[in-house]
C-alpha cells in the first residue's frame, strides 16, 4: 500500500495550481548564529509568512517559538531541519567540519511537520566523514518511510573556504547518490547554466528545488536564476538570505510567486518590484 501520510505531506509543500513550490529557509541560526536579517527571528519569520510562501524551513527551537504563526489553514507548510553543520562558520573557524543529527523523525511527527530536511556533503576532508553522512541519511530515510514523513536531502559539493561549489559534474554525482539513498525531494545548487542543470534534473529520480545560497546583489540575477532553473526542469526553490535579507521580503516573495506560480517574466517581476522599491538599485 502506498504511504498515504507521506504523499499527503509532500503534496502540501506544493501549490495546487502550478505544481511548484516556494520554501523559505530560516534555519541559518543553527549554523551561523543571529546573522543579519534573522537577529529577531520571530519578526523576520512573520514578515516572510506575510509574503505567503508555500513552506518555511526552520529548526526545532525556532518552530517552538513560532508555534502560533504555524497554525491555521493559511499557514505555510513546516519543514524541520534535523541536522546541523559548522562548515560555513568563520569564527571560530572549523577544522575538518562536522555534520550531526539534532532531532529525529519522531520529533518531526510530534511537531506536525510536513517534511524533514538534511544535508549530504560531497568533498569532506576525509572519506570517513562522507561515509558517516551517508550512513545517517540511510537510517533517516528508513525512519521517514516508517513514519510517513517526506525526506528532503540537500546534496552539496563542498570545498574548504567556499560557500557554494557549482561544478555540474560533482553536483550530478551528489544528486544521484541522494536519490539512491532514499530522498523524496532534493534541494540543489543551481549550476548557472540551464543546459548543465537540465542534465542534473534528468539524472534525478525525484523533484528538484533550487537552493538560493549566498545573498546575491541584484534582484534581476536572482529572478533570472529562478526562471532559468524552472525552464531546465526544477519544480521550485528553497531560498533564505535572498528573501529575508531583501529590503522588502514581502514584495520579493510576490515577485517570486509571479515567476514560479504564474509563469511571469523577469522584466514583469522587476517592474512590480520597482513600484514597491523606488529607492532600490
Secondary structure, 3 states (H helix, E strand, C coil): CCCHHHHHHHHCCCCCCCCCEEEEECCCHHHHCCCCCCCCHHHHHHHHHHCCCCEEEECHHHHHHCHHHHCCCCCCEEEEECEEECCCCCCCCCCCCCEEECCCHHHHHHCCCCEEEEEEEECCCCHHHHHHHHHHHHHHHHHHHHHCCEEEEEEEECCCCCCCCCCHHHHHHHHHHHHHHCCCEEEEECCCCHHHHHHHHHHCCCEEEEECCCCCCCHHHHHHHHHHHHHCCCCEEEECHHHHCCCCHHHHHHHHHHHHHHCCCHHHHHHHHHHHCCCCC
